[in-house]
């Protein structure tokens, strides 16, 4: 029996290792390409390792001479919009989920069913209506156009609600006996217990906002107000291709999400298990 378990673990390890290598290989190639000079890339063709390691692409990227590609401004813009968007997502999604999971009101199940039904429509069909709304509110070429449209999400509400349904309602009743109102129950009891799932939703919201390309491209045309993802398109070059600079920009752009996962992986893994949401 122990031998069978050992074989299964070995096969699982090999399987995970293969997929890890498949995932890491493009990232490693991007990193090594960013450490090559543009001349080496164009003259020597494809090679995995650089002949001469150089940080020329990174120095050019962050030099004050790169007014046409202000990556530091793009980075700051992405950080501001992604952080603000994530905060709004957590606030709106958690309060909505609390209402659907813990409060009793007429039409609750019908409203929740309608909300879930919106998930069958692809998000791309919202682009034109959202753009017209942003234009009517004079939000084009502003950070608000990047923050407000993604301030919630049916899936986020569903995920948090399912987690909340697994929290014993006896806690709510005990809090009411002690004189707590609904807001106090939400803020002091439910939210702390929902830390794992809120971490998962927050990471999804942050990475989704950080990596978004299509919507920022539509609503932001000013180079200084761009986020880092559409800015990568400019780094490639308009009339000529600069692979090393593009790869350097790509490596810089993944740093925040990588660091975020390193610090939040404990809650992320715990939240993905959703052990408390079994009742849902």
N, C-alpha and C positions, 0 to 999 in steps of 0.2 A: 504493500500500500504506500509506504514511504517512498519507494523507488518510483512509483507512478507519479506521485506528487512532485518529486524532484524533476522528472522528465517534463511534466507540464510546466513547471516554473522555468525550466531552461528554455523550452520552446517559446514561452511567453516573453522571456527576456530577449531572445533572438529576434522575435517578431517586433517588439518595441524598439530594439536597437536599429533594425533595418529602417523603420519608419522615422526614427529620430535622425538617422543619417540622410534620408531623403529630404527631410525638412531643413536640416542644417546646411546641406550642400549648397543650395542657392545663396543662402546668407553668407556662407564662407567665401563663395566666389565673388559676391558683391563687395565684401570687405577687402579681399585681395586685389580686385580690380581698382578699388579706390586708392590703393597704395601703389598703383602704376602711374607712369607719366602718359600723357595723351599720345606722345610720339611713339612710345613702346607699344601701346595698344593698336595703333594704326599701322605700324610697320611690321610687327612680329606676328600679328594675328592672334588666334586663341592660344592662351597658355594659362594653366591654373596658378602657378606661382610667378610673382614678378621677378624679372631679371635684376632690377634694382629697386629696392623699396624706397619710396619717397612720399612725403606728406604734402607735396605741392598742391594737390587738389584741395586739401583741407585749408591750407594757408590762403589759397586763392578764394576759397568759399567764404572765409570769414574776414577777408581783407576789406578795408574801407573803400577800396577801389571798385568793389563789385556793387555799384549803385543799381545796376539793372537786375541784380539778383540778391536783394537784401534778406538773406536767409535768417539773420538774427531777428529781424522784424517779423518774418513769417513764423518763426519759432515762437515768439512772444504772442503773436496773434492766435496761433493754434492753442497755446497754453491757456490763454484767457478764455477763448470761446469754448474749449473743451471742458475746462473746469466749471465755468458758469452753466453750461448745458448739463453737465453731470449733476450739479447741485439742484437744478430745477427738476431734472428727471427723478431724482431721489425724493424730493419734496412732494411733487405732484403725484408720482406713482404710489408712494407709500401712504399718503392721505387718501387717495382713491381706493387703494387696496384695503385700507382700514375700514372705510365705509362699506365696501362690498362684503368684507369678511366678518365684521364685528357689529355693525349697526343693522337694525331692522327698520325698513321703510317700504312703503308701497311701490311696487314695480322694480324692486331691486334686482331680481333674477332676470326680468325682461331687459332692463338696461344693461346688465352684464352680458347677456346673450347677444344683444346688438353690438356691444363693444367687441366681443370675441368675433362676431361676424365680419367686422372690418378687417380682420387679419387675412381674409381670403383674397383681398385686393392687393395687387402689387403696388409697392410704394411709388413706383415711377409715375403712376397715373395722377399722383398729387402734385407733380412738379409745376404744371401750368397754373392750377388754382393757387398754390402756395406763392408762386412768383407774382401773380396778379395781386394777391393780398399784401405781400411785402411792398410792391410798387405803390399800391394805394395808401399804405401807411408810411411811405417815404423811408423805407428801411433798406433799399437797394444800396450796395456799397457801404453798409454799416455792419458792425458786429452783431446787432440785434437780428439781422436776417440769418445769421448762422446759429444763433442761440435759441431763439423762440420756437421755430418750426419743429425742432426735435425735443421739445421740453417734456414729453411724456412718451407714451407708447403702450399699445394694448398688451403686448407680450410682457412688458415689465410689470404692468398692473396684475396680469394673470399670475406671474411667477411669485410676486410678493403676496398676493391674496392666498395662493395655495399654501405658502409657508405659514401665514397667519392663521389659517384654518386649523393647523396642527398645534397651535398654542392653546392650552386649556382655558376655556371661558370662565372657569372658576376664579382665575386671577382677576378678571374684569369685575366679577361680582364682589370679590373681597375688597377691591379698590373702591367700588361704589359704596360699600358699607362704611368705609373709612372717610367717605365724603369726597372722593375724587370725581371730577367731571370727565367727559369723553376726551377732551384734549389732554388732560393729565394722564389718563390711561394710555393714550396713544404715545405721548412723549416719554413718560417715565417707565412704562411697563412693556409695551409692545415693541417700540423701536429698539431698545437694547437687546431684546430677545431675537430680533430680526437682523442683527448685525451680519451674520454670514450671507444671507440672501441679498441684503442691501449692498454688500461688498461685490457680489457677483454682478448685480444690476449696474452698480457704479462703474465697474471695470468694462462691462459691455458698452455702457453709454460713453465713457471716456474714449475708448478705442474706436468706437463707431464714429464719434465726432472728429477725433484726431485723423482718422484715415479717410474721411469722406472726401470724395473728389468731385463728383458731378454737381452737387448743389452749390458748393463754394465757387465753382467755375461759372455757374449761371448768375449768381447774385453779386459777385465781386469781380470788378474789372480793373480796379486800381491796384497796381503792383504792390504798393506799400501796405495795402489792407488785406492782401492775400494771406491764406494760411499755407502751411508748409507743403501739404499734399498737392494742390494745384501748382504750387511754385516749382515742384519737381519737373513739371512739363517745360518750364522756362529754362531750367538748368541743362536740359538736353541740348539746347541750342536751337535757334530759329533757322539759320541757313547752313549750319554745320553741326555735327553730332559730337558731343563731349562726354563719352561714357564714364571716364574717371570722375569728373565733376558730378555727374548724375548719381553715380554709385556712392560718392562721398556724402551727398545730400541725403540719399536714402538711408545710409547708416546713421547719420545724425538724427533723422526723423523717427527712427525706431527706438531711440534711447529712452524717452519718457515712458512709453508703454512697457518696455522691458523692465525698467526700474520699478514701475508700478506693480507689475506682476511679482517681482522678487519680494517686495514688502507685503503684498496682500495675498500671496499664494496659500497661506495657511487658511485664511477665511474663504478664499476662492474654492479650494478643494472641499472644504467643509460645507460651503453653501451649495456646491454642485450636487452633493449627495442628497440635500434636501430631506434629511431624515425626519424633520418635524412636519413635513407636508404630506405624509402618507395618507392622512384622512381625506385630502382633497381629491 
